[in-house]
Amino acid sequence: MENSLQNQRKIMLSRATLIKITTAAFFVLVVYIIVMFIIDLPKTAKVKILVSPVDSKITLNQEAYSAGEKKIKPGDYKIKIEREGFKTQETELKISKGDQKYIYYCLTPEDNNKKWFKEHQKDDEVCNQIEQALNEIEKNETMTDPIFSITPYHNDDKRYYIDSILNQDNSITIKIKPLSCKADFKKILKQNALNYLKANKIDLDKYKIEYVEDC
């Protein structure tokens, strides 16, 4: 009988201990979540990091980072990417609240290390991924250019057409077509088209201007 009571007490103590441990663990978890939330609270910007070789050392303001999507505080950053046998890449990045920036780099091998990517398939594949991603990012950013919101503009009454084309190098060409065969009138129509673009706050210095004439 006495042994049975002792066993019951041990079970009760074990349960009480387990409850205490569980409660303490839950409390620690809650504290950890709150602390991480407070730490991440000012980190309102994001950077996506991808570099090759994949084992390169990446630092932002001398703090080490790895590949992937990271939350950071808005501000100015000095970025350094380095690896033995490759030319160190250093650049600066200004990031504002809510921004998403990309740190995508394929390091250039030193002269005595030119065959690296041929001999290291994984790093070569990542380099190709980086190149494709950068091209896609540039293309997407270019397509948000304000010129695409006001062109094509075809106005028979005003006697000129304006079109815009995204080139393979992601530059933009504006094509202006005056609807006249008279030289003097063509000049007027071309200027009218340029005035239309300026009135819509288009910075003409950013684009290639091409005039299309049928006669």
C-alpha positions as CSV (number, residue, x, y, z in Angstrom):
1,M,0.0,0.0,0.0
2,E,2.8,2.4,0.9
3,N,4.7,1.5,-2.3
4,S,1.5,2.3,-4.3
5,L,1.2,5.7,-2.6
6,Q,4.9,6.4,-3.3
7,N,4.4,5.5,-7.0
8,Q,1.4,7.8,-7.2
9,R,3.4,10.6,-5.7
10,K,6.2,10.0,-8.2
11,I,3.7,10.1,-11.1
12,M,2.2,13.3,-9.8
13,L,5.6,14.8,-9.3
14,S,6.6,13.7,-12.8
15,R,3.5,15.3,-14.3
16,A,4.0,18.5,-12.3
17,T,7.6,18.6,-13.5
18,L,6.5,18.0,-17.1
19,I,3.9,20.8,-16.8
20,K,6.6,23.1,-15.5
21,I,9.0,22.2,-18.2
22,T,6.3,22.6,-20.9
23,T,5.2,26.0,-19.5
24,A,8.8,27.2,-19.3
25,A,9.5,26.1,-22.9
26,F,6.3,27.8,-24.1
27,F,7.3,31.0,-22.2
28,V,10.8,30.9,-23.8
29,L,9.3,30.4,-27.2
30,V,6.9,33.4,-26.7
31,V,9.8,35.6,-25.5
32,Y,11.9,34.5,-28.5
33,I,9.1,35.3,-31.0
34,I,8.5,38.7,-29.3
35,V,12.3,39.5,-29.4
36,M,12.6,38.5,-33.1
37,F,9.5,40.6,-33.9
38,I,11.1,43.6,-32.2
39,I,14.4,43.0,-34.0
40,D,12.7,42.7,-37.4
41,L,10.3,45.6,-36.8
42,P,12.6,48.2,-38.3
43,K,13.6,45.9,-41.1
44,T,11.1,47.2,-43.7
45,A,13.2,46.6,-46.8
46,K,14.3,43.4,-48.6
47,V,17.3,42.2,-50.5
48,K,17.6,39.1,-52.6
49,I,21.1,37.8,-52.7
50,L,22.6,35.4,-55.3
51,V,26.3,35.2,-56.1
52,S,28.7,32.8,-57.8
53,P,30.9,31.1,-56.7
54,V,28.3,30.1,-54.2
55,D,30.8,30.0,-51.3
56,S,31.8,33.6,-51.8
57,K,31.9,35.8,-48.7
58,I,29.1,38.5,-48.8
59,T,29.1,41.4,-46.4
60,L,26.7,44.4,-46.1
61,N,28.3,47.1,-44.0
62,Q,30.8,44.5,-42.8
63,E,28.0,42.1,-41.6
64,A,28.0,38.7,-43.2
65,Y,25.0,37.5,-45.3
66,S,24.2,34.4,-47.2
67,A,22.2,33.8,-50.4
68,G,18.4,34.2,-50.2
69,E,15.9,36.8,-49.4
70,K,16.8,38.9,-46.4
71,K,15.0,41.7,-44.4
72,I,17.2,44.7,-43.7
73,K,16.8,48.2,-42.3
74,P,16.5,51.1,-44.8
75,G,19.7,53.0,-45.3
76,D,23.0,53.1,-47.1
77,Y,25.0,49.9,-47.5
78,K,28.5,49.1,-48.6
79,I,28.5,45.7,-50.3
80,K,31.5,43.5,-50.6
81,I,31.7,40.1,-52.3
82,E,35.0,38.3,-52.3
83,R,36.5,34.9,-52.8
84,E,40.1,33.7,-53.2
85,G,41.0,33.5,-56.9
86,F,38.4,36.1,-58.0
87,K,38.3,39.8,-58.3
88,T,36.5,41.4,-55.3
89,Q,33.3,43.2,-56.1
90,E,32.5,46.3,-54.1
91,T,29.5,48.6,-54.6
92,E,27.1,50.8,-52.6
93,L,23.4,50.4,-52.3
94,K,20.8,52.9,-51.0
95,I,17.5,51.2,-50.0
96,S,14.4,52.9,-48.8
97,K,11.4,51.6,-46.7
98,G,9.4,49.1,-48.6
99,D,12.1,48.6,-51.3
100,Q,13.2,45.3,-52.7
101,K,16.7,45.3,-54.2
102,Y,18.8,42.6,-55.8
103,I,22.4,41.7,-55.1
104,Y,23.1,39.4,-58.0
105,Y,26.8,39.0,-59.0
106,C,29.0,36.5,-60.8
107,L,32.5,37.2,-59.8
108,T,35.3,37.5,-62.4
109,P,38.1,35.0,-62.0
110,E,41.7,36.2,-61.7
111,D,44.0,35.5,-64.6
112,N,45.3,32.3,-63.1
113,N,41.8,31.0,-62.4
114,K,40.1,31.5,-65.8
115,K,38.9,27.9,-66.1
116,W,37.0,27.9,-62.8
117,F,33.5,28.0,-64.2
118,K,34.3,25.4,-66.9
119,E,35.5,23.1,-64.1
120,H,32.8,23.9,-61.5
121,Q,29.4,23.1,-63.0
122,K,27.3,24.3,-60.0
123,D,28.9,27.8,-60.0
124,D,28.5,28.0,-63.8
125,E,24.8,27.2,-63.5
126,V,24.3,29.8,-60.9
127,C,26.1,32.4,-63.1
128,N,23.6,31.6,-65.9
129,Q,20.7,32.0,-63.4
130,I,22.1,35.3,-62.3
131,E,22.4,36.6,-65.9
132,Q,18.9,35.5,-66.8
133,A,17.5,37.0,-63.6
134,L,19.2,40.3,-64.2
135,N,17.9,40.5,-67.8
136,E,14.4,39.7,-66.6
137,I,14.6,42.3,-63.8
138,E,15.9,45.0,-66.2
139,K,13.2,44.2,-68.7
140,N,10.4,44.4,-66.1
141,E,11.7,47.7,-64.8
142,T,12.0,49.0,-68.3
143,M,8.4,48.1,-69.1
144,T,7.2,50.3,-66.3
145,D,8.8,53.3,-68.1
146,P,6.2,56.1,-68.5
147,I,6.6,56.2,-72.3
148,F,4.6,52.9,-72.5
149,S,1.7,54.6,-70.8
150,I,1.3,57.2,-73.5
151,T,2.3,55.3,-76.6
152,P,1.3,54.1,-79.2
153,Y,-0.2,57.5,-80.0
154,H,-1.8,57.7,-83.4
155,N,-3.6,60.9,-84.2
156,D,-4.7,61.5,-87.8
157,D,-6.0,65.0,-87.0
158,K,-2.7,66.1,-85.6
159,R,-0.9,64.4,-88.5
160,Y,1.7,62.3,-86.6
161,Y,2.1,58.9,-85.0
162,I,4.3,58.0,-82.0
163,D,5.4,54.5,-81.2
164,S,7.8,53.1,-78.6
165,I,9.9,49.9,-78.9
166,L,11.8,47.9,-76.3
167,N,15.1,46.9,-77.9
168,Q,17.1,43.7,-77.1
169,D,19.5,45.6,-75.0
170,N,16.5,46.9,-73.0
171,S,17.0,50.4,-74.3
172,I,13.9,52.2,-75.7
173,T,13.4,53.7,-79.1
174,I,10.7,56.3,-79.8
175,K,9.5,56.3,-83.4
176,I,7.9,59.4,-84.7
177,K,6.1,59.4,-88.1
178,P,5.0,62.7,-89.6
179,L,2.0,62.2,-91.9
180,S,3.1,64.6,-94.6
181,C,5.4,64.6,-97.7
182,K,6.2,68.3,-97.5
183,A,9.6,68.9,-96.0
184,D,8.6,72.1,-94.1
185,F,5.5,70.6,-92.7
186,K,7.4,67.5,-91.6
187,K,9.6,69.6,-89.4
188,I,6.5,71.2,-87.8
189,L,4.9,67.8,-87.2
190,K,8.1,66.3,-85.8
191,Q,8.3,69.2,-83.3
192,N,4.6,68.9,-82.4
193,A,5.2,65.2,-81.6
194,L,8.2,66.1,-79.4
195,N,6.1,68.8,-77.7
196,Y,3.5,66.2,-77.0
197,L,6.0,64.0,-75.3
198,K,7.5,66.8,-73.3
199,A,4.0,67.8,-72.2
200,N,3.6,64.3,-70.8
201,K,6.8,64.7,-68.8
202,I,8.9,62.4,-71.0
203,D,12.6,63.0,-70.6
204,L,13.7,62.7,-74.3
205,D,17.4,62.3,-73.3
206,K,16.7,58.8,-72.0
207,Y,15.6,57.5,-75.4
208,K,16.7,56.9,-78.9
209,I,14.6,59.1,-81.2
210,E,13.9,57.7,-84.7
211,Y,11.9,59.4,-87.4
212,V,10.0,57.3,-89.9
213,E,9.1,58.8,-93.3
214,D,7.2,57.3,-96.2
215,C,8.1,60.0,-98.6
